[in-house]
Amino acid sequence: MPPADAAGNRESGVGNRSTASTAALVDIPLSLYIHFPWCVRKCPYCDFNSHAVRGDIEEDRYVDALIRDLDYELRLPTPDSRFPALSSIFAGGGTPSLFSGRAIGRVLEAVAARLPFAPDIEITLEANPGTADAGNFRGYRAAGVNRLSIGVQSLDDAQLKRLGRIHGRDEAIAAYRTARAAGFDNVNLDLMYALPQQIPEQALADLQAACDLAPEHLSYYQLTLEPNTEFAAHPPLLPDDEAAWDMQLAGQALLARHGYAQYEVSAYAQPGRQCRHNRNYWEFGDYLGIGAGAHSKRTYAGGIGAGAHGKRSSAGGIVRRARHKHPRTYQEGAGGAAAIQEDKPVAAAELPFEYAMNTLRLNQGFTRAGFQHRTGLDAATLDAALNQARQKGLIVEEGGDEAGGQIRASAFGRAHLNALLREFL
């Protein structure tokens, strides 16, 4: 893919259309995120946009809102906008597995009628073991979902109780087996460590139990206390930093022995099973977001409108858009600007940090050519930050200053990622 020139002007890779007459998306991979905001019960550590369900979910009403929202997004910034084929779709939450296979099928059919799919598109749906249903799992698979991500979090009953989960160890294992029986050959398990009162030996036993199930992918991440959560207001007793570090290192070694290669801070995969959707985020790709609280990131060539509310930009650039979080507000406004809470171009001065914050999570890091292509900025923009990071031992460069040379966090930089990212502010 050709890099942008210094002015950020690029041809769209779709239809070779002139930016003088249409909204041209830059030739950057495109994904779709779909948010389902309800869950059975809000977990005390969760800061995602999730809402405890009261009564029955009006599936059709929410699906109708999603479809109206997608139609509106696809008209921005002009009705004749062209889009590349979707490389991935991710249904997240909340708990998407509260919805029936029929409802998920309606959403995916609507998306397919409006956007082209890559031949090997990855379609992921998040599932809670406490809401696992064999009929629904078969329905998801029949609808086109080909990857299931199961929020196990732990396989220790005592820990699951402390975490406020609605399932136990047996339900988690049963959900995994139900996914296999439904035909899913690509399954991720979410697992946390540094849990309340947990010691390294317990964390390792938990991870070993997950590895014994042999999923294709494991997301292994540390529990953190996030603002505006019950755990933040009433903190449980967590392992200290040294113990958490020991858990991380021992976990990485165990995962490697089981054939899981780390490719991102908390992502481990068997060969060929990295999560394409999340990689697109981390590689600073583009994505559409529909649903309550969903976010979009879109990159435009020059000469087009930049915002949903009539803002214009002759230089093009990157636009971020966020929906209202509350399901009622979102559903009432879906299909128009009333559903949009925030819609703004990303300032050029913010792009180096945004790019680094994503790409340096990946073990492979990034290249100067990749930075230039995804941001439209000259690679020299990074020189001062890279020089400082290099002097502090936070980065490793392979291939020197060549455009294709790889820039990644060093082992020291990965252990102090926040310090590394501050160099790009």
Salt bridges, closest charged atoms under 4 A:
ASP27 OD1 - HIS373 NE2 3.15
GLU59 OE1 - ARG102 NH2 3.69
ASP60 OD1 - ARG102 NH2 3.03
ASP60 OD1 - ARG106 NH1 3.21
ASP64 OD1 - ARG106 NH2 2.68
ASP69 OD1 - ARG323 NH2 2.88
ASP71 OD1 - ARG114 NE 2.48
GLU73 OE2 - ARG298 NH1 2.76
GLU73 OE2 - ARG321 NH1 2.79
GLU73 OE1 - ARG323 NH2 2.75
ASP80 OD2 - ARG17 NH2 3.57
ASP120 OD1 - ARG276 NH1 3.63
GLU216 OE2 - ARG180 NH2 2.93
GLU264 OE2 - ARG361 NE 2.52
GLU283 OE2 - ARG279 NH2 2.55
ASP286 OD1 - LYS297 NZ 2.80
ASP343 OD1 - ARG321 NE 3.33
GLU354 OE1 - ARG320 NH2 2.57
GLU397 OE1 - ARG368 NH1 3.28
GLU397 OE2 - ARG390 NH2 2.45
GLU398 OE2 - ARG408 NH2 2.72
ASP401 OD1 - ARG368 NH2 3.40
GLU423 OE2 - LYS392 NZ 2.58
